[in-house]
């Protein structure tokens, strides 16, 4: 076990989603006694926990009555468990995240990546770059397989680390740690931007003398150690930067921009951040360049889902903050924006910077009123449409486009008012676009 010893003989797991289940499976294999705390009331989760020999399954409010504060040797909390949860103050034991537990139990070298936007893309790219270099790697963490499930694996873990996971680490020490960017997000959960920022910065706090940190060159909270690489879009003072025609690293040219399948400003930054991580991990320059040139994007992230009569329908459902909307639209021309959902304590005002780029806006979900108020007086009232379903939003977006500009779903808010997650929202958008385009093509043929 890496780090200081943990008493895993008796463990309380709070939250029995993907990471909680993964932690339980590993702990069962180690012979730990495990109590599960799960508030969803989902009987299938309870049955699953019992089938894996959980000592008991309880709700949070039952903790003081049924679990002695001295019983567990450690408490493992899932990413969605808020800092106000009773587990953080009731038990006389360390409270750690599944990410921390996974790092303690594996011997894998670790690249850890966090950021408000782009961290899944960068995680995917780094893993591809390492594998292309014959350095076995597995993308994991907040993206895909929980780190704790990789106990016993060999090679590299490329870990997407969320602010929720990082807020409860203690000794987690990646070999390479990257902060892609930090803009306001999850303020309702963290209680303000400063707490959110501090959670992100924790990815750097345990770096050793042989470790590398990766940060944007203009990062306002730049650390001082010399073992940091910087990346930047156009500032040639960065270690990894973009000239007018090429992506460049300290060890040579990564790729020509003309060879990239995706080359919007945020794509370039993602390539540079990933390249910095991969170089720091020992990947070859040829492998890094190949991965950049072959990358076609991820689902729900600036994904062109249909083209019709010269216009495009773009699925950017993963954009759950105003900053990510602005970043995504920066490389587009004039467009119609479909936005809205459940706000997570963020200010929508950055959307006003889109200015004349917007031919119109279709607002959806719980934040529709806020968006209507924001754009009143900025856009003509006929260019602000409220939709009560995704199908209605897609039709309205097409109508506003006049067949002359793109229609993009880039909500700037979470999906939990209408959907179970951004993936379901994106899939609904794609289905609605497919239905609309097929009907329009049918009309054209008749």
C-alpha positions as CSV (number, residue, x, y, z in Angstrom):
1,X,0.0,0.0,0.0
2,X,1.3,3.4,-0.9
3,X,1.2,6.3,1.6
4,X,0.7,6.0,5.3
5,X,-1.1,2.8,6.6
6,X,-4.9,2.6,6.5
7,X,-6.9,0.3,8.7
8,X,-9.1,-1.4,6.1
9,X,-10.4,-4.1,8.4
10,X,-13.7,-2.2,8.8
11,X,-14.9,0.4,6.3
12,X,-17.9,2.6,5.8
13,X,-18.7,3.4,2.2
14,X,-20.9,6.5,1.7
15,X,-22.7,6.4,-1.6
16,X,-23.2,3.3,-3.7
17,X,-22.9,4.5,-7.2
18,X,-20.2,3.4,-9.6
19,X,-17.2,4.4,-7.4
20,X,-18.8,3.1,-4.2
21,X,-19.5,-0.3,-5.8
22,X,-16.0,-0.5,-7.2
23,X,-14.5,0.3,-3.7
24,X,-16.7,-2.3,-2.1
25,X,-15.7,-5.0,-4.6
26,X,-12.0,-4.4,-3.9
27,X,-12.4,-4.2,-0.2
28,X,-14.4,-7.5,-0.2
29,X,-11.5,-9.1,-2.0
30,X,-9.2,-7.8,0.7
31,X,-11.4,-9.3,3.4
32,X,-12.7,-6.0,4.8
33,X,-16.0,-5.7,6.7
34,X,-18.1,-3.1,4.9
35,X,-21.1,-1.0,5.9
36,X,-22.9,0.9,3.1
37,X,-24.6,4.2,3.5
38,X,-26.9,4.9,0.5
39,X,-29.8,7.4,0.5
40,X,-31.4,6.7,-2.9
41,X,-33.8,4.1,-1.6
42,X,-33.0,2.0,-4.7
43,X,-33.8,-1.6,-3.7
44,X,-31.5,-3.0,-6.4
45,X,-28.5,-1.2,-4.9
46,X,-29.4,-2.6,-1.4
47,X,-29.7,-6.1,-2.9
48,X,-26.4,-5.7,-4.7
49,X,-24.6,-4.5,-1.5
50,X,-26.0,-7.4,0.5
51,X,-25.0,-9.9,-2.2
52,X,-21.5,-8.6,-1.8
53,X,-21.6,-9.4,1.9
54,X,-22.1,-5.9,3.2
55,X,-22.5,-5.9,7.0
56,X,-25.4,-3.5,6.7
57,X,-27.0,-1.0,4.4
58,X,-28.3,2.2,6.0
59,X,-29.5,5.7,5.2
60,X,-27.5,8.8,6.3
61,X,-30.0,9.7,9.0
62,X,-29.6,6.3,10.6
63,X,-25.8,6.6,11.1
64,X,-25.8,7.8,14.7
65,X,-28.3,5.1,15.8
66,X,-26.7,2.0,14.0
67,X,-23.0,2.7,13.5
68,X,-20.6,3.4,16.4
69,X,-18.3,6.4,15.6
70,X,-15.3,4.2,16.5
71,X,-16.3,1.2,14.3
72,X,-14.6,2.0,11.0
73,X,-10.9,2.2,10.4
74,X,-11.6,4.4,7.4
75,X,-14.6,6.0,5.6
76,X,-14.7,6.1,1.8
77,X,-17.0,8.8,0.3
78,X,-18.3,8.8,-3.3
79,X,-17.8,12.0,-5.4
80,X,-21.4,13.2,-5.0
81,X,-21.2,13.3,-1.2
82,X,-21.3,16.9,0.0
83,X,-18.8,18.2,2.6
84,X,-21.8,18.9,4.9
85,X,-22.6,15.1,5.1
86,X,-22.6,13.7,8.7
87,X,-19.8,11.2,7.7
88,X,-17.2,14.0,7.7
89,X,-17.9,15.0,11.4
90,X,-19.3,11.9,13.0
91,X,-16.7,9.1,12.6
92,X,-13.4,9.0,14.4
93,X,-11.6,7.8,11.3
94,X,-10.0,9.2,8.2
95,X,-12.5,10.2,5.5
96,X,-11.1,9.7,2.0
97,X,-12.3,9.5,-1.6
98,X,-12.4,6.4,-3.8
99,X,-9.7,8.2,-5.8
100,X,-7.4,8.3,-2.7
101,X,-8.2,4.7,-1.9
102,X,-7.4,3.6,-5.5
103,X,-4.1,5.4,-5.5
104,X,-3.1,3.7,-2.2
105,X,-4.0,0.2,-3.5
106,X,-2.4,0.4,-6.9
107,X,1.2,0.4,-8.2
108,X,0.3,2.1,-11.4
109,X,2.1,5.2,-12.5
110,X,-0.5,8.0,-12.6
111,X,-1.2,11.0,-14.8
112,X,-4.0,13.0,-13.1
113,X,-5.9,15.6,-15.1
114,X,-8.5,18.1,-13.8
115,X,-10.1,21.3,-15.1
116,X,-13.5,22.8,-15.6
117,X,-13.6,22.1,-19.3
118,X,-11.7,19.6,-21.5
119,X,-10.5,17.2,-18.9
120,X,-12.2,14.1,-20.5
121,X,-10.8,15.0,-23.9
122,X,-7.3,15.5,-22.5
123,X,-7.6,12.2,-20.5
124,X,-8.6,10.4,-23.7
125,X,-5.7,12.0,-25.7
126,X,-3.0,11.2,-23.1
127,X,-4.1,7.6,-22.9
128,X,-4.0,7.3,-26.7
129,X,-0.5,9.0,-26.8
130,X,0.9,6.6,-24.2
131,X,-0.6,3.5,-25.8
132,X,0.8,4.6,-29.2
133,X,4.2,4.8,-27.5
134,X,3.7,1.2,-26.2
135,X,3.3,2.5,-22.7
136,X,0.3,0.5,-21.5
137,X,-2.3,3.0,-20.1
138,X,-5.9,2.9,-18.9
139,X,-8.2,6.0,-18.9
140,X,-10.0,6.0,-15.6
141,X,-11.3,8.0,-12.6
142,X,-14.2,10.4,-13.2
143,X,-14.2,9.1,-16.8
144,X,-14.9,5.4,-17.2
145,X,-13.3,2.8,-14.8
146,X,-12.8,3.9,-11.1
147,X,-9.1,4.0,-10.2
148,X,-9.7,1.6,-7.3
149,X,-10.8,-1.1,-9.8
150,X,-7.3,-1.2,-11.2
151,X,-5.6,-2.7,-8.2
152,X,-3.1,-5.2,-9.5
153,X,-2.9,-3.6,-13.0
154,X,0.5,-2.6,-14.5
155,X,1.5,0.5,-16.5
156,X,-0.1,3.9,-16.4
157,X,-3.5,5.1,-15.1
158,X,-4.6,8.3,-16.8
159,X,-7.0,9.7,-14.3
160,X,-9.7,12.3,-14.9
161,X,-10.1,13.9,-11.4
162,X,-13.1,15.9,-10.5
163,X,-13.2,18.7,-7.9
164,X,-15.4,16.4,-5.8
165,X,-12.8,13.6,-5.8
166,X,-9.9,16.0,-5.1
167,X,-11.6,17.7,-2.2
168,X,-11.2,14.5,-0.2
169,X,-7.7,13.3,-1.0
170,X,-4.9,13.3,1.6
171,X,-1.7,11.8,0.1
172,X,-2.7,11.2,-3.5
173,X,0.5,11.9,-5.4
174,X,0.3,11.5,-9.2
175,X,3.5,11.3,-11.3
176,X,2.1,13.9,-13.6
177,X,-0.6,16.3,-12.6
178,X,-2.4,18.7,-15.0
179,X,-4.8,21.6,-14.5
180,X,-6.3,22.3,-17.9
181,X,-8.2,25.4,-16.8
182,X,-10.4,26.7,-14.0
183,X,-13.5,28.8,-14.4
184,X,-16.5,28.9,-12.0
185,X,-18.4,25.6,-11.7
186,X,-20.3,23.6,-9.1
187,X,-20.5,26.6,-6.9
188,X,-23.7,25.3,-5.3
189,X,-21.8,22.1,-4.2
190,X,-18.6,23.8,-3.1
191,X,-20.2,26.9,-1.6
192,X,-18.3,29.4,-3.7
193,X,-15.5,29.8,-6.3
194,X,-12.7,29.9,-3.8
195,X,-13.6,26.5,-2.4
196,X,-13.9,25.1,-5.9
197,X,-10.5,26.5,-6.9
198,X,-8.8,25.1,-3.8
199,X,-10.2,21.6,-4.6
200,X,-8.8,21.8,-8.1
201,X,-5.4,23.0,-6.8
202,X,-5.1,20.0,-4.5
203,X,-4.1,17.9,-7.5
204,X,-0.7,19.6,-7.2
205,X,-0.1,19.5,-3.5
206,X,1.7,16.2,-3.1
207,X,3.9,16.3,-6.2
208,X,7.3,14.9,-5.5
209,X,10.8,15.9,-6.8
210,X,10.4,13.5,-9.7
211,X,6.9,14.6,-10.6
212,X,5.7,17.1,-13.2
213,X,2.9,19.6,-13.0
214,X,1.1,20.9,-16.2
215,X,-0.6,24.3,-16.1
216,X,-1.7,27.1,-18.5
217,X,1.0,29.7,-18.9
218,X,-1.4,32.5,-17.7
219,X,-2.7,30.4,-14.7
220,X,-3.3,33.0,-12.0
221,X,-2.4,30.6,-9.2
222,X,0.9,29.5,-10.8
223,X,3.0,27.4,-8.4
224,X,6.7,28.0,-8.1
225,X,8.5,24.6,-8.5
226,X,10.7,24.3,-11.6
227,X,9.3,20.9,-12.5
228,X,6.2,22.5,-14.2
229,X,5.5,22.7,-17.9
230,X,3.2,25.4,-19.3
231,X,1.0,25.4,-22.4
232,X,-0.5,28.3,-24.3
233,X,-2.5,29.0,-27.4
234,X,-0.3,31.6,-29.0
235,X,2.4,32.8,-26.5
236,X,5.7,31.4,-27.6
237,X,7.0,31.7,-24.0
238,X,5.1,28.6,-23.1
239,X,6.8,25.2,-23.1
240,X,4.1,23.9,-25.4
241,X,2.5,26.4,-27.8
242,X,0.9,26.9,-31.1
243,X,2.5,28.9,-33.9
244,X,0.4,30.0,-36.9
245,X,1.0,26.7,-38.5
246,X,2.2,24.1,-36.0
247,X,1.9,22.7,-32.5
248,X,5.3,22.9,-30.8
249,X,6.9,21.2,-27.8
250,X,10.3,21.5,-26.2
251,X,11.4,18.4,-28.0
252,X,10.2,19.3,-31.5
253,X,7.1,19.9,-33.7
254,X,4.1,17.9,-32.6
255,X,1.9,18.4,-35.6
256,X,0.9,20.7,-38.4
257,X,-2.4,22.4,-37.8
258,X,-3.5,21.5,-41.3
259,X,-3.2,17.8,-40.4
260,X,-5.6,18.1,-37.5
261,X,-9.2,16.9,-37.8
262,X,-10.2,19.4,-35.1
263,X,-8.5,22.8,-34.8
264,X,-10.7,25.2,-32.9
265,X,-9.0,27.2,-30.2
266,X,-10.1,25.0,-27.4
267,X,-9.1,21.9,-29.4
268,X,-5.6,23.3,-29.8
269,X,-5.3,24.0,-26.0
270,X,-6.5,20.4,-25.3
271,X,-3.8,19.0,-27.7
272,X,-1.1,21.1,-26.0
273,X,-2.1,20.1,-22.5
274,X,-2.3,16.4,-23.5
275,X,1.1,16.7,-25.2
276,X,2.7,18.2,-22.1
277,X,1.3,15.3,-20.0
278,X,2.5,12.7,-22.5
279,X,6.0,14.1,-22.9
280,X,6.3,14.2,-19.1
281,X,5.3,10.5,-19.0
282,X,7.9,9.4,-21.6
283,X,5.7,9.2,-24.7
284,X,7.4,9.6,-28.1
285,X,6.9,12.7,-30.2
286,X,5.7,10.7,-33.2
287,X,3.0,9.0,-31.1
288,X,1.9,12.3,-29.6
289,X,1.5,13.8,-33.1
290,X,-0.3,10.8,-34.5
291,X,-2.8,10.9,-31.6
292,X,-3.5,14.6,-32.2
293,X,-4.0,14.2,-35.9
294,X,-6.3,11.1,-35.6
295,X,-8.5,12.6,-32.8
296,X,-12.0,13.3,-34.1
297,X,-13.6,14.4,-30.9
298,X,-15.8,12.9,-28.3
299,X,-19.6,12.5,-28.2
300,X,-21.5,15.4,-26.8
301,X,-18.6,17.8,-27.2
302,X,-18.9,20.0,-30.3
303,X,-20.2,17.0,-32.1
304,X,-21.6,17.7,-35.6
305,X,-24.6,15.4,-35.7
306,X,-26.2,16.5,-39.0
307,X,-25.6,18.7,-42.0
308,X,-28.5,20.0,-44.1
309,X,-28.5,22.5,-46.9
310,X,-25.2,24.0,-45.8
311,X,-26.1,24.3,-42.1
312,X,-24.9,22.1,-39.2
313,X,-26.6,20.8,-36.1
314,X,-24.0,20.6,-33.3
315,X,-24.3,18.6,-30.0
316,X,-22.3,20.3,-27.2
317,X,-24.5,18.9,-24.4
318,X,-21.4,18.5,-22.2
319,X,-21.1,22.3,-21.9
320,X,-22.6,22.8,-18.5
321,X,-21.1,26.2,-17.7
322,X,-21.3,29.5,-19.4
323,X,-17.5,29.6,-19.8
324,X,-17.6,26.3,-21.7
325,X,-20.4,27.6,-24.0
326,X,-18.3,30.7,-24.8
327,X,-15.2,28.5,-25.5
328,X,-17.1,26.2,-27.8
329,X,-18.7,28.9,-29.8
330,X,-15.5,30.9,-30.2
331,X,-14.6,28.9,-33.3
332,X,-18.0,29.1,-34.9
333,X,-19.5,31.8,-37.1
334,X,-23.0,33.1,-36.7
335,X,-25.3,30.5,-35.0
336,X,-28.4,29.8,-33.1
337,X,-27.9,28.7,-29.5
338,X,-30.1,26.3,-27.6
339,X,-29.3,26.9,-23.9
340,X,-30.7,26.3,-20.4
341,X,-31.2,23.6,-17.8
342,X,-30.7,23.5,-14.1
343,X,-28.2,26.2,-13.0
344,X,-25.6,25.2,-10.4
345,X,-25.1,28.7,-8.9
346,X,-23.3,30.2,-11.9
347,X,-23.7,33.6,-13.5
348,X,-25.0,33.5,-17.1
349,X,-23.6,36.9,-17.9
350,X,-20.5,35.6,-19.8
351,X,-23.0,34.5,-22.5
352,X,-23.5,38.1,-23.4
353,X,-19.9,38.2,-24.8
354,X,-21.2,36.1,-27.7
355,X,-22.8,39.3,-28.9
356,X,-23.6,39.5,-32.6
357,X,-22.5,35.9,-33.1
358,X,-26.0,34.8,-32.1
359,X,-28.7,34.8,-34.7
360,X,-31.1,33.8,-31.9
361,X,-31.4,31.8,-28.8
362,X,-33.8,29.0,-27.8
363,X,-34.1,28.7,-24.0
364,X,-35.0,25.4,-22.2
365,X,-35.4,24.1,-18.7
366,X,-35.5,25.6,-15.3
367,X,-33.2,28.5,-16.2
368,X,-35.3,29.7,-19.1
369,X,-36.6,32.8,-17.3
370,X,-33.0,33.8,-16.4
371,X,-31.9,33.5,-20.0
372,X,-34.9,35.4,-21.4
373,X,-34.2,38.2,-19.0
374,X,-30.5,38.2,-19.8
375,X,-31.0,38.6,-23.6
376,X,-34.0,40.9,-23.4
377,X,-32.9,44.1,-25.1
378,X,-29.8,42.3,-26.6
379,X,-31.7,40.3,-29.1
380,X,-35.0,41.1,-30.8
381,X,-37.8,39.5,-28.8
382,X,-38.7,37.4,-31.9
383,X,-35.2,36.0,-31.7
384,X,-35.7,34.6,-28.2
385,X,-37.9,31.5,-28.1
386,X,-38.9,29.4,-25.1
387,X,-39.2,25.7,-25.8
388,X,-40.9,23.1,-23.6
389,X,-39.2,20.1,-25.1
390,X,-36.0,19.2,-27.0
391,X,-38.0,18.5,-30.1
392,X,-39.6,21.9,-29.9
393,X,-36.2,23.5,-29.3
394,X,-34.7,21.9,-32.4
395,X,-37.5,23.0,-34.6
396,X,-37.3,26.5,-33.2
397,X,-33.6,26.6,-33.7
398,X,-34.0,25.5,-37.3
399,X,-36.6,28.2,-37.8
400,X,-34.3,30.9,-36.4
401,X,-31.4,29.8,-38.5
402,X,-33.1,30.6,-41.8
403,X,-30.9,27.8,-43.3
404,X,-28.0,30.2,-43.1
405,X,-26.2,29.3,-39.8
406,X,-25.5,26.5,-37.5
407,X,-27.8,25.4,-34.6
408,X,-25.9,24.3,-31.5
409,X,-27.0,22.7,-28.3
410,X,-24.6,24.2,-25.7
411,X,-26.7,24.5,-22.6
412,X,-24.4,26.2,-20.0
413,X,-26.3,24.4,-17.3
414,X,-26.8,20.9,-16.0
415,X,-29.4,18.5,-17.4
416,X,-31.0,17.3,-14.2
417,X,-34.3,19.2,-14.6
418,X,-35.3,17.2,-17.7
419,X,-32.7,14.4,-18.0
420,X,-30.6,11.9,-15.9
421,X,-27.4,13.5,-17.3
422,X,-25.8,15.4,-20.1
423,X,-25.5,12.2,-22.2
424,X,-29.2,11.6,-22.2
425,X,-29.8,15.2,-23.1
426,X,-27.3,15.0,-26.0
427,X,-28.9,11.8,-27.3
428,X,-32.3,13.3,-27.2
429,X,-31.0,16.3,-29.2
430,X,-29.5,13.9,-31.7
431,X,-32.8,12.0,-32.0
432,X,-34.8,15.2,-32.5
433,X,-32.3,16.5,-35.1
434,X,-32.5,13.2,-37.0
435,X,-36.3,13.3,-37.0
436,X,-36.4,16.9,-38.2
437,X,-33.8,16.5,-40.9
438,X,-35.4,13.3,-42.2
439,X,-38.8,15.1,-42.4
440,X,-37.2,18.1,-44.2
441,X,-35.5,15.8,-46.7
442,X,-38.8,14.0,-47.2
443,X,-40.5,17.3,-47.9
444,X,-37.7,18.2,-50.4
445,X,-38.2,14.9,-52.3
446,X,-42.0,15.2,-52.5
